[in-house]
């Protein structure tokens, strides 16, 4: 009897789902466009209470989550969240920058820096 290999549905940088043979390393909440660690206590608590599950998404890596327009969780990725928040405040004050280097872009939806792996 042949056993089909396990597949996982992940979200790509274009925000579209795709099948992968490897599970995601970061989870996210589609409704608020937040990503975080798989062991985030807030996400696990919400899942335990029956919420969050229908809006749960997974990413292969952190760069993909950022490129898809998600921001870091303020609990499990606190340091990255603080940096994201500061950049967001600066952008609102008019200090907009779209390209930091040939390899880094600021996502206009989140204000977060992402490696440009689309070029």
C-alpha angles and dihedrals in degrees: 000000000000117000116210113230116252114260129197129206111230133176118241129212088268089059091245122128121244136176120254134181088216122068120239121264095210131044128209145192109232096199095061097023094237125149129193148151120305090242096051107147093215094052093044091050092050091049091048090055091051098254131112095031098107091050097043117123133176134217131202090227144347095266090058091051090051093046089051089059100258123140127218120268114258091222111041096027097035098151093049090046091054090051091047091049093050092050089048091053091049091050091052089053090058102263093127119169124172102183126035095174138336089280102041131064132179109232104231092213096054108017088230124134116243131181110250101241094154095077 
